[in-house]
Amino acid sequence: MPPVGSPTRTPPAWRVSPPHRTHSWDECYAGASSRFRHRPSGPPQAAGEPESDVALIKTYPGIEPALLTAVVDAGARGIVLEGTGQGNVPVGLFTAIGELTEWDVPVVVASRCRTSTAPLEAMPLGTGLAIKTGVIGARGLPPVKARIALMVAVGTGGGVQAARA
């Protein structure tokens, strides 16, 4: 007898799924509560072209703060810092982050770890210490996606305030 999955043997009945018919949006949500009756609006549309000059920097203990200002001097219009977990970055970067925020250069902290979507201000004491320097939390986005979100925010012509929105 040939093994299961060979072309000469038909698969067992439990492996064959019945044909499915497609359903319209109205059929799927006909009995749903009022908050699900309307089609989702989809992702927001960008107002302009995304800014490509946004740096993604992986932080580590002993990172030089001059690295952040050097990246901005080279033309970066925003920075995403890949933090060490729970919204934290090395303490040595706090002064540089504060200066960049004063210069209207948005600095976003994203975590290497899976985090909640809560803003940094709402996190327990001891987490998200960089928030006091004016940094913007990534709200649970991974660093690469946080960079894309910052590219769109800065591409609209805004700085720190556009990135916070």
C-alpha positions as CSV (number, residue, x, y, z in Angstrom):
1,M,0.0,0.0,0.0
2,P,1.5,3.4,-1.0
3,P,2.1,5.9,1.9
4,V,-0.4,8.7,2.6
5,G,0.3,11.7,0.4
6,S,1.6,9.7,-2.5
7,P,0.0,10.6,-5.9
8,T,-1.5,7.1,-6.3
9,R,-3.5,7.1,-3.1
10,T,-6.4,9.4,-2.3
11,P,-6.2,11.3,0.9
12,P,-8.4,10.3,3.8
13,A,-11.8,12.1,4.1
14,W,-10.7,14.1,7.2
15,R,-7.8,15.7,5.1
16,V,-10.1,17.0,2.3
17,S,-11.9,20.3,3.1
18,P,-15.3,20.9,1.6
19,P,-15.5,23.8,-0.9
20,H,-16.2,27.1,0.7
21,R,-18.4,29.8,-0.7
22,T,-17.4,33.4,-0.3
23,H,-19.6,35.7,1.8
24,S,-20.3,39.3,1.3
25,W,-19.4,41.9,4.0
26,D,-23.1,42.3,4.8
27,E,-23.7,38.6,5.3
28,C,-20.7,38.3,7.7
29,Y,-21.8,41.2,9.9
30,A,-25.6,41.0,9.6
31,G,-26.0,39.8,13.2
32,A,-23.0,41.6,14.7
33,S,-23.2,44.3,17.3
34,S,-23.4,47.9,16.2
35,R,-19.7,48.5,16.6
36,F,-18.9,45.9,13.9
37,R,-21.6,46.8,11.4
38,H,-19.5,49.3,9.5
39,R,-16.7,48.4,7.2
40,P,-13.3,49.4,8.7
41,S,-11.8,52.5,7.2
42,G,-8.4,50.9,6.6
43,P,-5.0,52.3,7.4
44,P,-4.6,56.1,7.4
45,Q,-3.3,57.7,4.2
46,A,0.0,59.6,4.3
47,A,-0.3,63.3,3.6
48,G,3.0,63.4,1.7
49,E,5.9,61.3,0.7
50,P,7.6,59.4,3.5
51,E,10.9,60.8,4.6
52,S,13.7,58.3,3.9
53,D,16.3,60.0,6.2
54,V,15.2,58.3,9.4
55,A,17.9,56.4,11.3
56,L,17.4,53.1,13.2
57,I,20.0,52.6,15.9
58,K,20.4,49.6,18.1
59,T,21.4,50.7,21.6
60,Y,23.8,48.9,23.8
61,P,25.6,49.5,27.1
62,G,28.3,52.1,26.7
63,I,26.9,53.6,23.4
64,E,28.4,57.0,22.7
65,P,25.9,59.9,22.8
66,A,27.8,61.6,20.0
67,L,26.5,58.9,17.7
68,L,23.0,60.4,17.8
69,T,24.1,63.9,17.1
70,A,26.5,62.6,14.3
71,V,23.5,60.9,12.6
72,V,21.5,64.1,12.7
73,D,24.5,66.1,11.4
74,A,24.6,63.6,8.5
75,G,21.1,64.5,7.6
76,A,18.7,62.3,9.5
77,R,15.4,64.0,10.3
78,G,14.4,61.4,12.9
79,I,15.8,58.6,15.0
80,V,14.4,55.3,16.2
81,L,16.3,53.8,19.0
82,E,16.0,50.0,19.5
83,G,16.0,49.9,23.2
84,T,17.0,47.2,25.6
85,G,13.4,46.3,26.7
86,Q,10.4,48.0,28.3
87,G,11.1,51.4,26.8
88,N,14.6,51.8,28.3
89,V,17.8,53.0,26.7
90,P,21.2,53.5,28.2
91,V,21.3,56.5,30.7
92,G,24.2,58.0,28.8
93,L,21.8,58.9,25.9
94,F,19.4,60.9,28.0
95,T,21.2,64.2,27.4
96,A,21.6,63.7,23.7
97,I,17.9,62.7,23.4
98,G,16.9,65.9,25.2
99,E,19.0,68.0,22.9
100,L,17.6,66.4,19.8
101,T,14.1,66.9,21.0
102,E,14.8,70.6,21.6
103,W,16.1,70.8,18.0
104,D,12.7,69.4,16.8
105,V,14.2,66.0,15.8
106,P,11.8,63.2,16.9
107,V,13.4,60.4,18.8
108,V,11.3,57.2,19.1
109,V,12.1,54.3,21.5
110,A,11.1,50.9,20.3
111,S,11.8,47.7,22.2
112,R,13.6,44.5,21.1
113,C,11.1,42.7,23.3
114,R,7.4,42.2,22.7
115,T,5.7,45.0,24.5
116,S,2.2,46.3,25.1
117,T,0.7,49.1,23.2
118,A,0.5,51.2,26.3
119,P,2.3,54.6,26.1
120,L,5.6,54.9,28.0
121,E,3.9,57.3,30.5
122,A,1.5,54.6,31.6
123,M,4.2,51.9,32.2
124,P,5.1,51.0,35.8
125,L,7.9,52.8,37.7
126,G,11.3,51.9,36.4
127,T,10.3,51.3,32.9
128,G,10.3,53.9,30.1
129,L,12.8,56.2,32.0
130,A,13.7,58.0,28.7
131,I,10.2,59.5,28.6
132,K,11.4,62.3,30.9
133,T,13.8,63.4,28.2
134,G,11.1,63.9,25.6
135,V,11.4,60.6,23.7
136,I,8.3,59.2,22.0
137,G,7.3,55.6,22.7
138,A,6.7,53.2,19.8
139,R,3.4,52.0,21.4
140,G,4.3,48.3,20.9
141,L,5.6,48.6,17.3
142,P,8.7,46.6,16.5
143,P,11.7,48.9,15.7
144,V,11.5,48.4,11.9
145,K,7.8,49.3,11.8
146,A,8.4,52.2,14.2
147,R,10.9,53.5,11.7
148,I,8.3,53.3,8.9
149,A,5.7,55.1,11.1
150,L,8.3,57.9,11.8
151,M,9.1,58.2,8.2
152,V,5.5,58.9,7.4
153,A,5.1,61.3,10.3
154,V,8.2,63.3,9.4
155,G,7.4,63.2,5.7
156,T,4.3,65.4,6.3
157,G,6.8,68.2,7.2
158,G,6.4,67.9,10.9
159,G,8.9,67.3,13.7
160,V,8.3,66.1,17.2
161,Q,4.7,67.2,17.4
162,A,3.9,65.4,14.1
163,A,5.5,62.2,15.4
164,R,3.6,62.4,18.7
165,A,0.2,62.5,16.8
